[in-house]
């Protein structure tokens, strides 16, 4: 494994010249920070439009043969200001002029993905110039198929292209090449995915994801007052927390690092002294019983009851086949001897509810079938719960003392996650109660 660190800086971290200067100080403070990935400049204030959104607006107008000068001039202005404030002579004039000419005279030659990717491309060009680094384009370095699966060749090319461990490299995030040799942006996860892929490709010692928050918190601060920060969270725990609504990195931006057990460090560009949160392999011992608690609203429960259900071979499979036929996936499926419940997304169910209930009734002949809307799923996650007596008792006692009625209980054999279903109106109350029970 290399000693090099891959650093990804998000939109807020490259919003203006002041942020560029912070990045330079961060990079220079650790000689192992050798591969830098940047997003397009983000908002400088809440009222400002993101540069990526301006590029989308420009494409929409240009493709229709309309005047796109308003969003385009704002884009030019942003880059000009950064160049001027950093004292850079290269104002990207040639690149911007060439793009403008194509959009005016040959808009059909410019794809949406290509134009939108220029936000990252131009930002990386400026960052490389400012840091005195080597600029490397991620097109066609990173290639993926139509299902966004990275090709094995990608990692070989990354290892070869970024082979000099003494060099400082800057690359744009958010895009790569599809198998047809076209610029293609990632469907989700953006530059986070780029950083993780590069970390895997060079066998990095660490992947630092620099943003505008100092890592993750054990609960949503809008619900729990001053929740504790999460110092360390495992790859497995992060999946559970993200699935249950916690705002964290998308799984596709974690998987490349997880494959090689490369730790991910979420850091704050504006507070580089903060340690942030480390995402890594399962620890041998957990400091706290729980790592975090998160909740998600917007679920419904289909309750099916039938005498001797457990003796009817294939009952559950046929019920789920009905959901599958209507394109409906399920979240949980707790069951008893004569009943089963299927928890599904409420919006998805609304569109096909009548058909689903009718098909289940005709095929399964249940004694009772009913939909209970307005369910929240609360996930309590942590390796510290494994094989610990009294964890579930403490959790459900806390909910009972706070008068929260539990509609669903689900705990996997791994014991790192207990999911409780409660009424949506009790979501915040339940999260506060669980957090308070385990965190003093």
C-alpha positions as CSV (number, residue, x, y, z in Angstrom):
1,X,0.0,0.0,0.0
2,X,1.2,3.5,-0.9
3,X,1.7,6.2,1.7
4,X,-0.2,8.7,-0.5
5,X,-3.4,10.3,0.5
6,X,-6.2,11.1,-2.0
7,X,-8.1,14.4,-1.1
8,X,-11.4,15.3,-2.6
9,X,-12.7,18.9,-2.1
10,X,-16.4,19.5,-2.6
11,X,-18.2,22.5,-4.1
12,X,-18.2,24.6,-1.0
13,X,-14.5,24.0,-0.6
14,X,-13.7,25.5,-4.0
15,X,-16.3,28.2,-4.0
16,X,-13.9,31.2,-4.2
17,X,-10.2,32.2,-4.0
18,X,-10.3,32.2,-0.2
19,X,-11.3,28.5,-0.3
20,X,-8.5,27.7,-2.8
21,X,-6.0,29.2,-0.4
22,X,-7.3,27.0,2.4
23,X,-6.9,23.9,0.2
24,X,-3.3,24.9,-0.6
25,X,-2.5,25.2,3.2
26,X,-4.1,21.7,3.8
27,X,-2.2,20.1,0.9
28,X,1.1,21.6,2.0
29,X,0.6,20.6,5.6
30,X,1.0,16.9,4.8
31,X,3.6,15.7,2.2
32,X,1.5,12.5,1.6
33,X,-1.4,14.5,0.1
34,X,-0.5,13.9,-3.5
35,X,-3.8,13.3,-5.4
36,X,-6.3,16.1,-5.3
37,X,-9.9,15.8,-6.7
38,X,-12.1,18.9,-7.0
39,X,-15.8,19.6,-7.7
40,X,-17.2,22.6,-9.6
41,X,-17.3,25.8,-7.5
42,X,-20.3,25.7,-5.2
43,X,-22.5,28.5,-3.7
44,X,-20.8,31.4,-1.9
45,X,-24.1,32.3,-0.3
46,X,-27.6,30.7,-0.1
47,X,-29.1,33.0,-2.8
48,X,-26.4,32.2,-5.4
49,X,-27.0,29.6,-8.1
50,X,-24.6,26.6,-8.2
51,X,-22.3,26.7,-11.1
52,X,-23.4,23.2,-12.2
53,X,-27.0,24.5,-12.4
54,X,-25.8,27.4,-14.5
55,X,-24.2,25.0,-16.9
56,X,-27.5,23.0,-17.1
57,X,-29.4,26.3,-17.8
58,X,-26.8,27.2,-20.5
59,X,-27.2,23.9,-22.2
60,X,-31.0,24.0,-22.1
61,X,-31.1,27.5,-23.8
62,X,-28.3,26.7,-26.3
63,X,-29.9,23.5,-27.4
64,X,-33.1,25.4,-28.2
65,X,-31.2,28.1,-30.1
66,X,-32.0,30.7,-27.5
67,X,-29.8,33.4,-25.9
68,X,-27.8,31.8,-23.1
69,X,-25.7,34.9,-22.3
70,X,-27.2,35.4,-18.8
71,X,-26.1,32.1,-17.2
72,X,-23.0,31.9,-19.4
73,X,-21.8,35.4,-18.2
74,X,-22.3,34.3,-14.6
75,X,-20.1,31.3,-15.2
76,X,-17.3,33.4,-16.8
77,X,-17.5,35.8,-14.0
78,X,-17.0,33.2,-11.3
79,X,-13.9,31.8,-12.9
80,X,-12.6,35.3,-13.7
81,X,-13.0,36.3,-10.0
82,X,-11.1,33.3,-8.8
83,X,-8.3,33.8,-11.2
84,X,-8.0,37.5,-10.4
85,X,-8.1,37.0,-6.6
86,X,-5.4,34.3,-6.8
87,X,-3.2,36.3,-9.2
88,X,-3.4,33.7,-11.9
89,X,-2.7,35.0,-15.5
90,X,-4.6,32.1,-17.1
91,X,-8.2,33.1,-17.0
92,X,-9.4,30.1,-19.0
93,X,-10.4,32.6,-21.7
94,X,-9.4,30.2,-24.6
95,X,-11.4,27.3,-23.1
96,X,-14.5,29.4,-22.4
97,X,-14.4,31.2,-25.8
98,X,-14.1,27.8,-27.6
99,X,-17.1,26.4,-25.7
100,X,-19.2,29.6,-26.3
101,X,-18.4,29.3,-30.1
102,X,-19.6,25.7,-30.2
103,X,-22.8,26.5,-28.2
104,X,-23.6,29.3,-30.6
105,X,-22.7,27.7,-33.9
106,X,-22.8,23.9,-33.4
107,X,-24.8,23.2,-30.2
108,X,-25.6,19.7,-31.5
109,X,-21.9,18.9,-31.1
110,X,-22.0,19.5,-27.3
111,X,-23.7,17.0,-25.1
112,X,-25.3,17.8,-21.7
113,X,-22.8,15.7,-19.9
114,X,-19.8,17.3,-21.6
115,X,-20.9,20.8,-20.9
116,X,-21.9,20.2,-17.3
117,X,-18.5,18.3,-16.7
118,X,-16.7,21.5,-17.7
119,X,-17.5,22.9,-14.2
120,X,-15.1,20.3,-12.6
121,X,-12.7,20.4,-15.6
122,X,-12.0,24.1,-15.5
123,X,-11.9,24.2,-11.7
124,X,-9.3,21.4,-11.7
125,X,-7.3,23.3,-14.3
126,X,-7.2,26.3,-12.1
127,X,-6.3,24.3,-9.0
128,X,-3.5,22.6,-10.7
129,X,-2.1,25.9,-11.9
130,X,-2.4,27.4,-8.4
131,X,-0.8,24.4,-6.6
132,X,1.9,24.0,-9.3
133,X,0.6,20.4,-9.8
134,X,0.1,18.1,-12.8
135,X,-3.4,18.3,-14.3
136,X,-4.8,14.9,-15.3
137,X,-8.2,14.6,-16.9
138,X,-10.5,11.9,-15.7
139,X,-11.7,11.5,-19.3
140,X,-10.9,8.9,-20.5
141,X,-8.9,7.7,-17.5
142,X,-12.0,6.5,-15.7
143,X,-14.3,4.3,-17.8
144,X,-17.6,2.6,-16.8
145,X,-20.4,0.8,-18.5
146,X,-24.1,1.8,-18.8
147,X,-24.8,0.5,-15.3
148,X,-21.9,2.7,-13.9
149,X,-19.7,-0.3,-13.2
150,X,-16.1,0.6,-13.3
151,X,-14.0,-1.4,-15.8
152,X,-11.0,-3.3,-14.6
153,X,-8.9,-1.4,-17.1
154,X,-9.6,1.8,-15.2
155,X,-7.7,0.8,-12.1
156,X,-4.7,-0.3,-14.3
157,X,-4.7,3.1,-16.1
158,X,-4.9,5.0,-12.8
159,X,-2.0,3.1,-11.3
160,X,0.1,3.8,-14.5
161,X,-0.9,7.4,-15.0
162,X,-0.5,8.4,-11.3
163,X,2.6,6.2,-10.7
164,X,5.0,8.9,-9.7
165,X,4.6,9.1,-5.9
166,X,6.7,12.3,-5.7
167,X,4.3,14.2,-8.0
168,X,1.3,16.2,-7.0
169,X,-1.7,15.5,-9.3
170,X,-5.0,17.4,-9.6
171,X,-8.0,15.7,-11.3
172,X,-11.6,16.8,-11.9
173,X,-14.4,14.8,-10.2
174,X,-17.9,13.9,-11.3
175,X,-17.3,12.4,-14.7
176,X,-15.4,9.8,-16.8
177,X,-15.9,8.0,-20.1
178,X,-18.6,5.5,-21.1
179,X,-17.7,2.5,-23.3
180,X,-18.5,4.5,-26.4
181,X,-15.8,7.0,-25.6
182,X,-18.1,9.8,-24.6
183,X,-17.9,12.1,-21.6
184,X,-20.4,10.8,-19.0
185,X,-21.2,12.2,-15.6
186,X,-21.9,10.0,-12.6
187,X,-25.6,9.5,-11.9
188,X,-25.1,10.2,-8.2
189,X,-22.3,10.6,-5.6
190,X,-20.4,13.0,-7.9
191,X,-16.8,13.7,-7.1
192,X,-17.0,11.5,-4.0
193,X,-17.0,8.5,-6.3
194,X,-14.1,9.8,-8.3
195,X,-12.0,10.2,-5.2
196,X,-12.8,6.7,-4.0
197,X,-11.9,5.1,-7.4
198,X,-8.6,7.0,-7.5
199,X,-7.8,5.9,-3.9
200,X,-8.4,2.3,-4.9
201,X,-6.3,2.6,-8.1
202,X,-3.2,3.9,-6.4
203,X,-3.6,1.8,-3.2
204,X,-3.8,4.9,-1.1
205,X,-3.1,4.9,2.6
206,X,-6.2,7.1,3.1
207,X,-9.0,8.9,1.3
208,X,-9.8,12.3,2.7
209,X,-13.2,13.7,1.8
210,X,-13.1,17.4,2.5
211,X,-16.4,19.2,2.9
212,X,-18.1,21.9,5.0
213,X,-18.8,19.7,8.1
214,X,-16.5,18.1,10.6
215,X,-17.6,14.6,10.0
216,X,-20.7,12.8,11.1
217,X,-22.9,13.1,14.2
218,X,-24.5,10.4,16.2
219,X,-28.0,11.8,15.4
220,X,-29.6,14.6,13.4
221,X,-28.8,17.9,15.1
222,X,-32.1,19.2,14.0
223,X,-33.7,16.6,16.3
224,X,-31.1,16.0,19.1
225,X,-29.4,18.9,20.7
226,X,-25.7,18.9,20.3
227,X,-25.3,15.2,19.4
228,X,-21.8,13.7,19.9
229,X,-19.6,13.4,16.8
230,X,-18.8,10.0,15.4
231,X,-15.1,9.4,15.6
232,X,-15.1,6.0,13.9
233,X,-17.8,4.1,11.9
234,X,-17.4,0.8,10.1
235,X,-18.2,0.2,6.4
236,X,-21.2,-2.0,7.6
237,X,-22.5,0.6,10.0
238,X,-22.3,3.4,7.5
239,X,-24.5,1.4,5.1
240,X,-27.1,0.9,7.8
241,X,-27.1,4.6,8.8
242,X,-27.2,5.9,5.2
243,X,-30.1,3.5,4.4
244,X,-32.0,4.8,7.4
245,X,-31.7,8.5,6.4
246,X,-28.4,9.7,7.8
247,X,-26.7,12.2,5.5
248,X,-23.4,10.5,4.6
249,X,-21.4,9.4,1.5
250,X,-23.3,7.4,-1.1
251,X,-22.4,3.7,-1.0
252,X,-20.9,3.9,-4.5
253,X,-18.3,6.3,-3.1
254,X,-17.4,3.9,-0.3
255,X,-17.3,0.6,-2.1
256,X,-14.0,1.1,-4.0
257,X,-12.3,1.9,-0.6
258,X,-14.0,-0.9,1.2
259,X,-12.7,-3.3,-1.4
260,X,-9.1,-2.6,-0.3
261,X,-9.8,-1.6,3.3
262,X,-8.8,2.0,2.7
263,X,-10.0,4.3,5.5
264,X,-12.1,7.3,4.5
265,X,-11.7,10.5,6.6
266,X,-14.5,13.1,6.4
267,X,-13.0,16.4,7.1
268,X,-13.9,20.1,7.2
269,X,-12.1,22.5,4.9
270,X,-13.0,25.4,7.1
271,X,-11.8,23.6,10.3
272,X,-8.9,21.5,9.2
273,X,-7.8,21.1,12.8
274,X,-10.9,18.9,13.5
275,X,-10.2,15.2,13.3
276,X,-13.5,14.4,11.5
277,X,-15.0,10.9,11.1
278,X,-13.1,7.8,10.0
279,X,-15.0,5.2,8.0
280,X,-13.1,1.9,8.0
281,X,-13.1,-1.9,8.7
282,X,-15.0,-3.4,11.6
283,X,-13.2,-2.5,14.9
284,X,-12.2,-5.1,17.4
285,X,-13.9,-3.1,20.2
286,X,-16.5,-0.3,20.1
287,X,-16.2,2.6,22.6
288,X,-20.0,3.2,22.8
289,X,-22.9,0.7,22.7
290,X,-24.3,2.5,19.6
291,X,-22.6,4.4,16.8
292,X,-25.6,6.3,15.7
293,X,-29.4,6.5,15.4
294,X,-31.2,7.7,12.3
295,X,-34.8,7.7,11.0
296,X,-36.7,7.9,7.8
297,X,-40.4,8.7,7.3
298,X,-42.7,7.8,4.4
299,X,-43.4,4.1,4.7
300,X,-46.6,2.0,4.7
301,X,-47.2,-1.4,6.1
302,X,-49.3,-4.0,4.3
303,X,-50.6,-6.4,6.9
304,X,-51.8,-9.9,5.8
305,X,-53.4,-12.4,8.1
306,X,-54.5,-16.0,7.3
307,X,-55.1,-19.0,9.4
308,X,-52.4,-21.7,9.0
309,X,-50.3,-19.4,6.8
310,X,-47.1,-21.2,8.0
311,X,-48.3,-24.5,6.5
312,X,-49.0,-23.0,3.1
313,X,-45.8,-23.6,1.1
314,X,-44.7,-20.6,-1.0
315,X,-47.1,-18.1,0.6
316,X,-44.5,-15.4,1.2
317,X,-42.9,-15.9,-2.1
318,X,-46.2,-15.4,-4.0
319,X,-47.0,-12.3,-2.0
320,X,-43.7,-10.8,-2.9
321,X,-44.1,-11.8,-6.5
322,X,-47.2,-9.6,-6.6
323,X,-45.2,-6.7,-5.4
324,X,-42.5,-7.5,-8.0
325,X,-45.0,-7.6,-10.8
326,X,-45.9,-4.0,-10.0
327,X,-42.3,-2.8,-9.7
328,X,-42.6,-2.5,-5.9
329,X,-39.6,-3.3,-3.7
330,X,-40.0,-3.9,0.1
331,X,-38.0,-2.6,3.0
332,X,-38.8,-5.1,5.7
333,X,-40.9,-8.2,5.9
334,X,-41.5,-9.2,9.6
335,X,-43.8,-12.3,10.0
336,X,-45.6,-14.5,12.5
337,X,-47.2,-17.9,12.3
338,X,-50.5,-16.7,10.8
339,X,-49.5,-13.2,9.6
340,X,-46.9,-11.3,7.6
341,X,-46.2,-7.6,7.2
342,X,-44.5,-5.9,4.3
343,X,-43.1,-2.4,4.7
344,X,-42.9,-0.4,1.5
345,X,-42.3,3.1,0.4
346,X,-45.6,5.0,0.7
347,X,-45.3,7.0,-2.6
348,X,-44.4,3.9,-4.6
349,X,-47.4,2.0,-3.1
350,X,-49.9,4.8,-3.7
351,X,-49.6,4.4,-7.4
352,X,-50.4,0.7,-7.4
353,X,-52.1,0.0,-4.1
354,X,-55.5,-1.0,-5.4
355,X,-53.9,-3.5,-7.9
356,X,-51.6,-5.0,-5.3
357,X,-54.3,-5.5,-2.7
358,X,-56.7,-7.0,-5.3
359,X,-54.0,-9.4,-6.6
360,X,-53.0,-10.5,-3.1
361,X,-56.7,-11.0,-2.2
362,X,-57.4,-13.1,-5.3
363,X,-54.3,-15.2,-5.2
364,X,-53.7,-15.7,-1.5
365,X,-57.3,-15.6,-0.1
366,X,-56.3,-13.9,3.2
367,X,-58.6,-13.7,6.2
368,X,-57.6,-10.0,6.5
369,X,-55.5,-7.5,4.6
370,X,-55.0,-3.9,5.5
371,X,-52.6,-1.0,4.7
372,X,-51.3,1.1,7.6
373,X,-49.7,4.3,6.3
374,X,-47.6,6.9,8.0
375,X,-44.8,4.6,9.3
376,X,-41.3,5.8,10.2
377,X,-38.3,3.4,10.4
378,X,-35.8,4.2,13.1
379,X,-32.4,2.4,12.9
380,X,-30.2,2.1,16.0
381,X,-26.7,1.0,14.7
382,X,-23.5,0.0,16.4
383,X,-21.0,-2.9,16.8
384,X,-21.2,-2.1,20.5
385,X,-24.6,-3.8,20.7
386,X,-23.2,-7.2,19.5
387,X,-23.7,-9.9,22.1
388,X,-24.5,-7.3,24.8
389,X,-27.3,-8.3,27.2
390,X,-29.9,-5.7,27.9
391,X,-29.4,-3.5,24.8
392,X,-32.9,-4.2,23.4
393,X,-34.4,-3.8,26.8
394,X,-32.8,-0.4,27.3
395,X,-34.0,0.7,23.8
396,X,-37.6,-0.4,24.3
397,X,-37.8,0.9,27.8
398,X,-36.7,4.3,26.6
399,X,-39.5,4.3,23.9
400,X,-42.1,3.1,26.4
401,X,-41.1,5.8,29.0
402,X,-41.5,8.4,26.2
403,X,-44.9,7.0,25.2
404,X,-43.8,5.9,21.8
405,X,-45.8,2.9,20.4
406,X,-43.6,0.4,18.5
407,X,-45.4,-0.9,15.4
408,X,-42.5,-3.0,14.0
409,X,-39.3,-4.7,15.5
410,X,-36.6,-6.1,13.3
411,X,-33.1,-7.2,14.3
412,X,-30.7,-9.1,12.1
413,X,-28.5,-11.9,13.3
414,X,-25.5,-9.6,13.0
415,X,-26.9,-7.7,15.9
416,X,-25.4,-4.4,14.8
417,X,-28.8,-2.9,13.9
418,X,-32.2,-2.7,15.5
419,X,-35.0,-1.3,13.4
420,X,-38.2,-0.1,15.0
421,X,-41.2,1.1,13.1
422,X,-43.2,3.9,14.8
423,X,-45.9,6.3,13.8
424,X,-44.5,9.2,11.8
425,X,-45.7,11.7,14.4
426,X,-43.4,9.9,17.0
427,X,-40.2,10.0,14.8
428,X,-38.4,12.8,16.5
429,X,-39.5,11.7,20.0
430,X,-38.3,8.1,19.3
431,X,-34.8,9.3,18.1
432,X,-34.4,11.6,21.1
433,X,-35.4,8.8,23.5
434,X,-33.0,6.2,21.9
435,X,-30.1,8.6,21.8
436,X,-30.7,9.7,25.4
437,X,-30.8,6.1,26.6
438,X,-27.4,5.1,25.2
439,X,-25.5,8.4,25.3
440,X,-25.0,10.2,28.6
